[in-house]
Amino acid sequence: MPDSTETSRTALAELPPVSRRFLVASRILLLVFACGAVAAAAIIGLQGHTAARAGIEYVCPMHPEVRAAEPGPCPICHMKVDTTAVENVRKHKIIEFARKRSLLFDTRDLRAPASVDAGGFVTALYYDDQIAAIAEGEQGTFSTAGAPDVRFPVRRTGNAPARWDRSTSRVRFRLEQGRGRRPAPGQAGWLEVPRKSREVLTVPASAVLQSPQGPYVLTPIGPYSFAKRRIEIGETFSKQGFVVVLSGLGVHEPVVSRATFFLDADRRLGANAAEEDWSSP
C-alpha cells in the first residue's frame, strides 16, 4: 500500500508551478493565523490575570451591579463587561481635595435678609459660617426693602442663634436708640455688618449631594470604590464654584467632584447598596 506522505508529495510535484506556489502560500497563511490566535488568547489571558491581581473591576455597561475580576459576558444581558467606569475615573481626574480658602473682605458681604420684631429687635438669617465671624455686640445697619438708602444702626445681642435649616440660623440684633422714626414691626429688609476677611474649609460645589438626612460627599475608600460621608455646610459660592464645609471633612481629604451623581447611583446599585449607614468622619 503506497505511503500517504509519498502520495501527497507526488501529487504536489505533479501540480503546475503556479498551483504549487498557491498551495504553499495557503499553508503558510494558515500557520500565521493559527499562531496569531494562540498569541491573542495568551495576551488576553495574561491581561485578565494581571487585572485580577491588580484589583481592577470589570463592570457591565447595562447592569452596574454586575462586577467581575476578569473579562467575560454579563450573566443578565451577555454584553461584555469592561473597565470603562474605571478608565473614566483615571482619565477625567474626578478627585479633588477639601482645602482652606481665605475669603478676603471684598469676597462677600456679611449681608442677610432680615425683618423687624416687636420690642425693637431685628432678626437676620445668616449662614452658620458667617455667624462665626459676627461677634456679640458687633454693630451693623438695617435697611428696609422700601427705603434701602435709610439705614438704622443695630447691635448683635447675646442670644444664641436659632436654627432655621441645615445651613442657616436666625441671629438677633437690637435697634440702637437714635433720632427719627424706627421701622415698624413686620417690615422686611437687609441687615449688614462690616466686611472682614475669614478662612474657611471648602469643597467644590459639584461634590455636594443632597438627601433627606442632609448633604453628603463621596470619598474614595479603595482604588475605584467610594463611600458616603455626611457633612455640614455653610454658604455656597455659586459663581466661584465652592461650598463652605463646617464639619465632616478635614483639610486635604479627597472627595469626588465630577460625575458625582452617576458614581453615587453606581454605588447604590453595587454590592453595598443596602448599606445606608453614614461613613464616620
C-alpha positions in Angstrom: 0.0 0.0 0.0 1.6 3.3 -1.0 2.6 5.7 1.8 0.2 8.7 2.2 3.2 11.1 2.6 4.7 9.9 -0.7 1.4 10.2 -2.4 1.0 13.8 -1.2 4.5 14.7 -2.4 3.9 13.0 -5.7 0.6 14.9 -6.1 2.3 18.1 -5.2 5.1 17.5 -7.7 2.6 16.8 -10.5 0.9 20.2 -9.9 1.7 23.1 -12.2 4.3 25.6 -10.7 1.6 28.2 -10.0 -0.7 25.8 -8.2 2.2 24.6 -6.1 3.1 28.1 -5.0 -0.6 28.9 -4.2 -0.9 25.8 -2.0 2.4 26.5 -0.2 1.3 30.1 0.4 -2.1 29.0 1.7 -0.4 26.7 4.2 1.9 29.4 5.4 -1.0 31.9 5.9 -2.9 29.2 7.8 0.0 28.7 10.1 0.3 32.5 10.6 -3.3 32.8 11.5 -3.1 29.9 14.0 -0.1 31.4 15.7 -1.8 34.8 15.9 -4.9 33.3 17.5 -2.7 31.5 20.1 -0.8 34.7 20.8 -4.0 36.7 21.2 -5.5 34.1 23.6 -2.3 34.2 25.6 -2.3 38.0 25.8 -6.0 38.2 26.8 -5.4 35.6 29.5 -2.4 37.4 30.8 -4.3 40.7 30.8 -7.2 39.1 32.7 -4.8 37.5 35.2 -2.9 40.8 35.6 -6.1 42.8 36.1 -7.3 40.3 38.7 -4.1 40.6 40.6 -4.2 44.4 40.4 -7.7 44.5 41.8 -9.2 46.0 38.6 -13.0 45.6 38.5 -15.0 44.9 35.3 -18.5 46.3 35.1 -21.4 45.6 32.8 -22.4 48.9 30.9 -26.1 48.0 31.2 -26.1 46.5 34.7 -23.7 48.3 37.0 -24.4 45.8 39.8 -22.7 43.1 37.7 -19.0 43.2 38.5 -16.2 40.7 37.8 -12.5 40.4 38.4 -11.9 39.2 34.8 -13.3 40.0 31.3 -16.3 38.0 30.3 -20.1 38.2 29.4 -22.7 39.7 31.7 -24.9 36.9 33.0 -28.0 39.1 32.5 -27.6 40.6 29.1 -24.5 38.8 27.9 -22.8 42.1 27.0 -19.0 42.2 27.5 -18.0 43.6 30.9 -15.3 46.2 30.7 -13.4 48.8 32.7 -14.9 51.9 31.2 -16.0 53.3 34.5 -12.6 52.6 36.0 -10.9 54.3 33.0 -13.2 57.3 33.3 -12.1 57.7 36.9 -8.5 57.8 35.8 -9.0 59.9 32.7 -11.2 62.7 34.0 -9.4 63.2 37.3 -12.7 63.3 39.3 -11.0 63.5 42.7 -10.3 66.9 44.4 -9.4 67.8 47.9 -11.0 69.8 50.7 -8.9 72.9 51.2 -8.8 76.1 53.2 -9.7 79.3 51.4 -9.1 82.9 52.6 -12.2 84.9 52.0 -10.9 88.5 51.6 -13.0 91.4 52.9 -14.4 92.1 49.4 -15.3 88.5 48.6 -18.7 88.5 50.1 -20.8 91.0 52.1 -21.9 89.9 55.5 -25.4 90.8 54.5 -28.6 88.8 55.2 -32.3 89.1 54.8 -33.9 90.4 58.0 -37.2 91.5 59.5 -38.3 93.8 62.4 -39.7 92.1 65.5 -41.7 93.7 68.3 -39.8 95.3 71.1 -37.1 97.0 69.0 -35.3 93.8 67.7 -34.3 92.7 64.2 -33.9 89.1 63.2 -31.5 88.3 60.4 -31.0 84.9 58.6 -27.2 84.2 58.3 -25.2 81.2 57.1 -23.6 79.4 60.0 -20.1 80.2 58.8 -21.0 83.9 58.6 -22.3 83.8 62.2 -18.9 82.7 63.4 -17.5 86.0 62.1 -20.0 88.2 63.8 -19.1 88.8 67.4 -21.6 89.5 70.2 -22.1 93.3 70.4 -20.9 93.9 66.9 -22.6 96.8 65.2 -24.3 96.8 61.8 -27.1 98.5 59.9 -30.6 97.6 58.9 -32.5 99.0 55.8 -36.0 98.3 54.7 -36.8 97.0 51.3 -39.0 100.1 50.6 -36.3 102.6 51.6 -32.9 100.9 51.1 -31.0 104.2 51.5 -32.2 104.7 55.0 -30.1 102.8 57.4 -30.9 102.1 61.1 -28.0 101.2 63.4 -28.2 97.8 65.1 -26.1 95.7 67.5 -25.9 91.9 67.9 -27.4 90.6 71.1 -26.1 87.9 73.4 -28.9 85.5 72.3 -27.8 82.2 70.8 -28.6 81.7 67.1 -31.8 79.8 66.4 -31.6 77.1 63.8 -33.5 77.7 60.6 -32.3 74.9 58.4 -29.2 72.8 57.9 -27.0 75.7 56.8 -28.6 78.9 58.3 -29.7 80.3 61.6 -31.6 83.3 62.9 -29.5 85.9 64.6 -31.0 88.6 66.8 -29.9 92.3 66.7 -31.3 95.2 68.8 -32.1 98.5 67.1 -30.0 101.3 68.6 -31.5 104.4 70.1 -31.4 107.2 67.7 -33.2 110.2 66.3 -36.1 109.7 63.9 -38.7 107.1 63.5 -37.9 103.4 63.9 -39.0 100.8 61.4 -42.3 99.2 62.2 -42.6 95.5 63.3 -43.1 93.2 60.4 -41.0 95.3 57.9 -38.5 93.3 55.9 -35.2 94.3 54.5 -31.5 93.7 54.8 -29.1 93.6 57.7 -25.4 94.2 57.1 -22.3 94.2 59.3 -18.8 95.4 58.2 -16.9 93.1 55.8 -14.0 91.2 57.1 -11.6 88.5 55.9 -12.0 85.0 57.1 -10.6 81.5 56.5 -13.0 78.6 55.7 -12.8 74.9 54.7 -14.3 74.4 51.2 -15.0 71.7 48.6 -16.2 72.1 45.0 -19.9 72.7 44.8 -20.2 69.8 42.4 -19.0 67.4 45.1 -22.0 68.0 47.4 -25.1 65.8 47.1 -28.3 66.1 49.0 -30.5 63.6 50.8 -33.4 63.7 53.3 -30.8 63.2 56.0 -28.7 66.1 54.9 -25.8 66.9 52.5 -23.0 64.4 51.8 -20.0 63.8 49.6 -18.3 60.7 48.2 -14.9 59.8 49.5 -12.6 57.1 48.0 -12.2 54.0 50.1 -10.3 51.9 47.6 -8.8 52.1 44.1 -12.2 52.7 42.4 -14.8 52.5 45.1 -16.4 55.3 47.2 -18.3 55.8 50.4 -20.9 58.2 51.5 -19.7 60.8 54.0 -22.1 63.2 55.8 -21.1 66.8 56.1 -22.5 70.1 57.4 -22.2 73.0 55.0 -22.5 76.8 55.2 -22.5 79.3 52.5 -22.5 78.3 48.8 -20.4 80.5 46.5 -22.1 79.7 43.2 -20.1 81.9 41.0 -16.8 80.8 42.5 -17.9 77.1 42.5 -17.3 76.1 46.0 -19.2 75.4 49.3 -18.1 76.1 52.8 -17.8 72.9 55.0 -18.5 73.3 58.7 -17.9 69.7 59.7 -17.5 66.1 58.4 -14.2 66.7 56.5 -10.7 67.7 57.2 -8.1 69.6 55.2 -6.8 67.7 52.2 -9.3 64.9 52.4 -10.2 63.7 48.9 -13.8 63.9 47.6 -15.4 63.1 44.2 -16.0 66.4 42.4 -17.1 65.2 38.9 -19.8 62.8 37.7 -20.8 62.6 41.4 -24.4 61.8 40.8 -23.6 58.9 38.4 -21.0 57.4 40.7 -23.4 57.7 43.6 -26.0 55.9 41.6 -23.5 53.2 40.7 -22.5 52.9 44.4 -26.2 52.4 45.3 -26.5 49.6 42.8 -23.4 47.9 43.9 -22.8 45.1 46.4 -23.2 47.5 49.3 -26.4 49.1 48.0 -28.4 48.0 51.0 -26.0 49.7 53.4 -27.3 53.2 54.2 -25.3 54.0 57.3 -23.2 57.2 57.2 -19.5 56.8 56.9 -17.9 58.3 60.0 -15.7 61.4 59.5 
